[in-house]
Amino acid sequence: MSMSDSISPITSVRLLDGLFKERQEINERFLAMVEPDRLLAGFREQAGLPVKASRYGGWESKDIHGHSLGHYLSAVARAGMADRVDTIVDELAACQDRDGYVMTAPKRIFEEVRAGKIEASGFALNGVWVPLYTMHKVIAGLRDAGTPKALDIAHRLLSWLNGILAPLTPDQIQQFLACEHGGMLEVLADLGCVDMAERFFIHRAVLDPLLRGEDKLDGLHGNTIIPKVIGLARLYELTGKPDYRLAVETFWDRVVNHRSFCTGGHGASEHFFPPEQFPEKLTPHTCETCNTYNMLKLTGHLFAWAPKDEHMDFVERALLNHLVANIGREPGEYGYFLALGSVATKVFSKPFEAWWCCVGTGMENPTRYGEHIYRQAGDTLHVNLFMASEVTWTGVTLRQETRFPEDDTVTFTVACREPVRFVLKLRQPAWCGKIKTTYDRVWRNGDRIEVRLPMTPRFEPLPHSGGRIVAVMKGPTVMAGLVPGTPATERFGDHLLARGKTDAFPPILVDGKTMPDSLEFVPLYKVYEEPYAVYFPVLTGPEWTEREAALRAEQEQRVRRDASTLDVVEPGFQQSEVEHNLRCERSETGDLNNRKYREGEWFSYDVAVDPVKPADLVVTCWGGQWEKRLFDILVDGTKVASPELQTHRPGEFVDFSYGIPPALTAGKTRVTVRFQNRVPGIFGVRMVLHET
C-alpha cells in the first residue's frame, strides 16, 4: 500500500500537550466566554432590529465595531464551535433580509460613494472609520464558516457592493481605495469574484511598485498593505498573471529578509521605516501582531507555489517569538505591539474592554497553529515545523512528540493497519547543524524514529547596527533578559495608555558579558509580566566606562520628561488620532524625513490635562519650513498661541512650548486642542506639567 493523497493539514492535525496546545486551550476558553449577541448588536442596530444585548466597549463602541464579529466567526469556525457559527450566521441572515445590507457602518456612506461623493483618507471613508476593513472581516468570517447559508450571505453582500461601485470611474475607484480596506481583494478572489477584485480593489498607489518588483514601502502602514499582497497571491493562483507573483515574492523577501526584527515581526508604530533606521526604532511600539498574522498567511501561499525551508524558518520564528509570545496566560489577554526597546514590558488587552484589531487576529492565531506543520506531496509527508502534534490520513497516523524548543529531541511514531511505504522528509532548520532529513521506507505499526536538533546559543545583530546591537538566540528562540522591576500586571482597554517600558537601566553587553552579570535569560514566549530586554548594545570595557555616565544622565532626563507628561498625540498615526478623537476639515497626513505629520485647514485632538496643576503644550514642527506659516492654536476655544514658522532651524525638528492659562484646565481632565488657519505639518503634540 502507498500513502493516500487525501491528507489535509487543516482538518487532520491535532496538537498534543505542549506550548502551542496550552495557548490554544487558553484561547478556546475565551471564545466560549464571548457573548455573540453583544458582537451582533451593531448589525441589528443598523438593520433596524431590536438589540438583544449591549455592545462591548473599546473598539466595539466605535465606528469600527463589527470587525471583532468577523474575526470571532473565523475563530469559532476553525475551533469547531459549530453551534456558535450557526447562531451568528442566522443572525446575520436576519439582518440582511431587511434590505440586502449586513454591516454596522451607516448605509448612507456607501450610497454617497455610489453618487460620486468620496472623501477618503488613510483610515476614514466619508467620515467613518475604515468601513471596508470591517466588511472584509465579516466576509472573511462568513467564508471561514463555509456553510451554504454563510456563503450565500457573503455573495449577496458582494453583489450589493458591486452595485455601489459599478458607476465609479477608474479615478474614483483609486480615490475610494485610499481608505484602508483590509483584505477585500483576498475575499473577492476566494469567493470567485475575480473580475470584481481586479476592477475595484487593485490599489495602484501602493501595489504598482511591487508589481514592478520595487520596494517602496517606507512610511506605509503595514497592516494596510499586507492583506492587499495576500489578495495578489490569491489572484495569481486564479489567473496565473506573473506580475502578481512578482509582487508577492518581492514583498515577502523585502519584509522577511530586510525589514524584520529577530522576532519575525516588523515595523514601528504600525508603519514600515527605512531599514537603516533599525537602531533608532527599538521602542515599545514595534511589531504589531496583526502584521505577523498576515505575514504567516502570505508565507503559506509562497510555500504552496515553491516550498523552501526558509519559508518555514520564518513561520517558526514568527510563531514562537511573536504570536505565541504575545498572548497572555489568562483568557482574553492579547498583545497589540511586542515591545523590543529596553527595558520593555508586555502590554495585554483587558478582556471584553479592548477589541483591538490585534484582539481579533489574536483570537484567530491559536486556531491556526497547526496549519503549517505538515504538507503532503505525492508519497512524501513533509514535516515543516517541530511541534507536538498528530496527523492522520487514510489508514495512517504520525505522532510527533516533543517539548521543542525547550528540548532538542523530537520523536516520530507511526501507527498503521498494514505496512505502508512513504517518505518522511524533515525540514533542515537554518539555525541547526546538518541533520538527517529523509526517511524513505516501508513503515509498520509502531515504527519510531528519534531526531535531535542541537540548539547552540548565538548573537544575532540588529540590522544596520554594525553588530553593535544584538539579540540572544538559542536555536529558533529569542532569549529575553529578565530585568528586576515591578511586574506589569495592569490590563488595558486602550493600548496607547500603556508605557510598554520601565525606567530600569538597560542591560548592556560589555566584552561579551552582560551588565549586570546576574541577568537571567528565558525564552521571550515565557515572559509574561516581568520587565525584559531583547536587544543589547555591545561595548568594550573602555567604551562602557566612557558612556556609563552619559547613559545615566540621559536616563534621568528621560524619566523627568516622562514623569511630567500627561498625554502624547502622534499626528498621522491611526490609533493615536482615533484615541484622541481627531476632528478635521480639509486635512491630510504625510511623511517628512521619515516622520509622520498632519496639516490642513484645521484639526483638533482631545488631550488629557491635570485638573489641578497647570500645563504646557509642546508642539513639534519642522524647523526647515520654507513657506512662511502663521496659524493659531486654541484650547477649548481660547487662543493660546499664534506661531509663525519659517526656517527656524533647517534640517531639524523643533519643539515649541506654550503655557496654557490655568483657568482653561482647572477642574478638567481633557481639553480640545485645535490647530487652525492653514496649519503646517504638526509632527507631535505633548501635554506636560508646567515647570515652576
Beta strands, then each sheet from edge to edge (+ up, - down):
strand 1: 13-15
strand 2: 120-121
strand 3: 124-125
strand 4: 128-129
strand 5: 374-377
strand 6: 380-383
strand 7: 389-393
strand 8: 396-402
strand 9: 409-416
strand 10: 420-426
strand 11: 438-443
strand 12: 448-452
strand 13: 457-461
strand 14: 469-474
strand 15: 477-482
strand 16: 508-510
strand 17: 513-515
strand 18: 520-523
strand 19: 532-533
strand 20: 535-539
strand 21: 565-569
strand 22: 583-592
strand 23: 595-608
strand 24: 615-622
strand 25: 629-630
strand 26: 632-635
strand 27: 638-641
strand 28: 644-645
strand 29: 653-659
strand 30: 670-689
sheet 1: 1+ 7- 8+ 9- 12+
sheet 2: 2+ 3- 4+
sheet 3: 5+ 6- 10- 11+
sheet 4: 13+ 14- 15+ 18-
sheet 5: 13+ 14- 20+ 16+ 17-
sheet 6: 13+ 14- 15+ 19-
sheet 7: 21+ 30- 23+ 22-
sheet 8: 21+ 30- 24+ 29-
sheet 9: 21+ 30- 26+ 27-
sheet 10: 25+ 28-
end
